[in-house]
Amino acid sequence: MGSRGIRPHICVVSILLFALGVLAQASSDTNKADASSVATQDAVHPKSPDEVSKGAVATLPHQYVAGESDILRISVWKESDLSQTVVVRPDGSISLPLVKDVQVAGLTPAEIENLLTERLKVFITNPQVTVTVQEIRSRKVYITGEVTRPGTYPLLAPMTVLQIISESGGFTPFARRSKIYILRREGGNQKRYGFDYSKVVHGMSPEQNIMLRPGDTVVVP
């Protein structure tokens, strides 16, 4: 009798364990399918340089300095009229109520916060200011010609010619890899620097793999 009474319970437990295993496997398969779908979407629809620029703000270097055309969000706690999204003008300034024009080009977000806090103390008791970079438009480099994704790329950290070629998806089948050149404005004049891809990757002309500067254009004929 005891043995007969135990068997139904064993069967029930076995069925429950089997059902839980099926559900766990189904959940795992669903997660893998979702991940595969996202990866496929990224491959078919790569992010544009503007999307890269906006996304890169989330990992903005601590020492980043604001420049012309950057979009900043100025938030003043409990002061909605002073909290605004502003664009750094060509003269390096922004405009805000009460403080008027403020020179911010060349300053980090933290330095801008301190500057605005000092300016606002004349009008507000204990102002609390937060400055965030919403979009980077000042530090950009360009690549054009026979690459997969020509366009504009944010220069958030040191970047070489080889690195921007990689960022742009590499060459098309028609690229003339030995005829690449970099255009740069220096002292009011445009200079041209040659770049032979094959030599650089084989270590024969490492000096050609220069660090890019804001405004540089890499041309891949």
N, C-alpha and C positions, 0 to 999 in steps of 0.2 A: 504493500500500500504506500509506504513512504517513497519508494522509488517512482511509482506511478504519479504521485502528487508533485514531485519535483520537476518531471519532464516538461509539463506545459510551461512552467516558469522559465526553464532554460530556452525553450523555443521562442518565447516572447522576447527575452533578452537578446537572443541571436538576431531576431528580426529587427529590433530597434538599432542594434549595432550596425547591421547591414545598411539600414536606411540612412543612418548618420554618415556612413562612409560614402554612400552615393551622393548625398547633399554636399559633402566636403569636396568631392571630386568635381562636381558640377560648378561649385563656386570657384575653384582653382582654374577650371577651363574658361569660365567667364572672364576672370581677371586677365588671363593670358590673351584672350581674344581682344579685350579692351586695349591692352598695352600694344598688341600688334596693330590694331586699328589706328591708334594715335601715331605710331611710328610710320605707318603707311601714309597717313595724311600729311605728316611732316615731309616725307620724301616727295609726295606728289605736289604738295603746295608749300614749298619752302618759304620761310619768313622773309619779308621784304627788309631792305636795309633800315627803313623807318621803324619797323616793328622791332628789329634788333636794337636800334637806338633806344627805344622806349623800354624794352625789356632789360637792357643793360643797366638802367638807372637803379634797379634793385640791388645790383652789386657794385655800386659806385665806389671807387676808391676813396678812402677817408681824406686824402689830400687833394681831391678834385677841386679845381678852381673854376668859377663861373666865367663865361665869355660871351661875346656878342651873339645874340639870337637865342641863347639858352632860355628855356621857360622855367621860371621859378614859382613855387607856391609859398606865399608869405602868410603865415597864420599867427594871429595875435589873440591870445586866450581872452574870451569874453568880449572881444571887440570885432564883431562881424563886419562893420564898415571898413575896418583896416585890413581885414584878411582878404587877400586878392591873389590872383594868378597874373604874373607880370612877365614881360619879355625884356631881356637885356638889350638896350638900344645900341646902335653902332658906336655911340660915344662911351659905352660901358656903364651907363646909368640905368636905374629904374625909377619910376615915379610912384609915390604912395601919398595918400592923404596925410596932412599934418606935416610930415617930414619933407615933402616935395621930392626933389631929385636927390638920389643917393648913388654914389659911385660904387659899383659892386664887382666890376670886371677884375679878375686877378685875385679874388677873395674866395675862400672856401665857404660852404654853407654855414659852418660854425662861426666864422669871422663875420659873415653878414648878419647873423643873429645878434652877435654882440654889438655891432655897429647900430643896427636898428633899435636895439634895446636902449642904448645910450641916447639916441635921438628922441625916442618916444618918452623917455623919463620926464622931459619938459612938459608933456601934455597928459601923461597917464601915470598913475601910481603903480609901481612895481609891474611894468609890462613884461609879459612872457611871450617871447617870439620864437617861432619855429620856421625854419627855412628848408624846403626840400626841392631838389631838382626834378622837375616833372619830365622834361625832355631835353636831351643834349643836341644842340645844333652848332655849337662853336668849334668843337674839336672833331673834325671829320677829315677823312681821306677818301680819295676816289680811285676807282679802277675801271678802265674802259677797254673795249676791244674784245678779243677772242677768249673770254672766260665765261664760265657757266652763268654766273650772276653778277654782271657788271653793275656798278652803282656807287652809292655813298655808304661809307662805313664809319661808325664812331671810333674815335681814337681814345679809349679810356685808359690804356696802358701801353707801354712800349711795344711797337709792332714793326716788324721788318717787311721787306718786299716779299719774301717767301711766305710769310704769315698771311699777308692780305691775299695773295694768290690762293692759298689754301682756304681762307675765309670765303672767297668768292666762288668756291666750288671747283677750282682747277681750270685747266685749259679746254678749249674746244679742239676738235681734230684739225682745225685750220690755223691754229696759233703758230706764229713764227717765234719760237722760244728764245732764239739767240738775238732777237732784235727788240727785246723789251726795253723800255726806257721810263724814267721818272722825271716829271716836270715839277719844278719847285720855284717859287718866287723868293728871291734873295736880293735885298737892297734895291727893290724896285725893278729888278730885272728877272727874266725867266731863265732858269738854268736847266740843263738836260743831263741826266745821269744814265749811262748805259747799264744794262743788266742782261747777262747771258745765263739763262736758267741752267743749261747743261753744265757749264763750268762751275757755277755756284754750288749745285747739289753734289758735284764731285770734288768739292773742296779746292778747286784751282783758283777761284777768284772770290774769296770770302768778303773782300772789301766792297764788292758790288752790292752785297745784301745789306743796304743801309737802313738805319732806323728812320721810319717815316715821321714827318712833321705835319701838323694841321695844315690842310690846304694842298698837300701833295697829290699829284695825279699819276697813277701807274698806267701806262699805255701798253697793251699787249696787241701788236699788229697781227 
